[in-house]
Amino acid sequence: MKPYPLTEVRDLTPRLRLLRFAVGQAYLWRDGSELTLIDAGAPGAGEPIAEAVRDWGHAPQDVRRIVLTHFHEDHAGGTGAFARISGAEVYAHGLDAPYVRGERPGPAPVYEDWERPLHAAALAALPDPPDDPELPAAVRELADGDVLDLGGGAHVVPAPGHTEGSIALHLPQHGVLFTGDAIAASPEDGRVVPGVFNLDRDRTLTAFRRLAALDTEVACFGHGDPVPAGAGAVLRAAAAGYPSPS
């Protein structure tokens, strides 16, 4: 499998590192000598992620867990390889875990007409899917409301709509929110917008509003530039443009 290289590595805070690929991004969170990887890029991303860990002054084995926000290839495709390299445990919501384990193919998004050219461009930028993908040996299933032992307590926030098992990860002690693909930042102008390529856009909008209500200082999206400060106000202002149905 050819490597899927990183296009940017940037420290957002001393604890938080952005790993950007041609399509999508992952994040490293640091608790002292222990690291957590949030999402894992597409197939071929395992060794580039390991190199970004080494560049941060750590060994890949310092990554104790990989938390996937959802099963899509650009977020979960590198999981098996990096889990093998690092020995990290893999976590995904119970509704998406069967697809991460490769037990069956996940459902395709319901594309709106304007999304089709965007999807074609994304596919062209992703590596060709391998004939025999490397899958994680095991996936621990998360449930809504679980709290993980990182960042002083990381809350699993349900964010269904993009996929049935989409989650966000909220670290209240640090004001950090990982939104997965429920929320994105436009590559054209940086506007905060709902994610695209959803199973159910209305449910994605509901998830957007739920996440915007959280107390957040730094918002980390699956696609597009993070909001590095004052993120709660930014998310709430953006969500106001997508009001709940009356």
Stockholm file with secondary structure:
# STOCKHOLM 1.0

chainA/1-246         MKPYPLTEVRDLTPRLRLLRFAVGQAYLWRDGSELTLIDAGAPGAGEPIAEAVRDWGHAPQDVRRIVLTHFHEDHAGGTGAFARISGAEVYAHGLDAPYVRGERPGPAPVYEDWERPLHAAALAALPDPPDDPELPAAVRELADGDVLDLGGGAHVVPAPGHTEGSIALHLPQHGVLFTGDAIAASPEDGRVVPGVFNLDRDRTLTAFRRLAALDTEVACFGHGDPVPAGAGAVLRAAAAGYPSPS
#=GR chainA/1-246 SS CCCCCCSEEEEEETTEEEEECSSCEEEEEEETTEEEEECCCSTTCHHHHHHHHHHTTCCGGGEEEEECSCCCHHHHTTHHHHHHHHCCEEEEETTTHHHHTTSSCCCCCCCCGGGHHHHHHHHHHSCCCCSSCCCCSCCEEECTTCEESSTTCEEEEECTTSSTTCEEEEETTTTEEEEETSEEECTTTCCEEECSSCSCHHHHHHHHHHHHTSCCSEEEESSSCCBCSSHHHHHHHHHTTSCCCC
#=GC SS_cons         CCCCCCSEEEEEETTEEEEECSSCEEEEEEETTEEEEECCCSTTCHHHHHHHHHHTTCCGGGEEEEECSCCCHHHHTTHHHHHHHHCCEEEEETTTHHHHTTSSCCCCCCCCGGGHHHHHHHHHHSCCCCSSCCCCSCCEEECTTCEESSTTCEEEEECTTSSTTCEEEEETTTTEEEEETSEEECTTTCCEEECSSCSCHHHHHHHHHHHHTSCCSEEEESSSCCBCSSHHHHHHHHHTTSCCCC
//
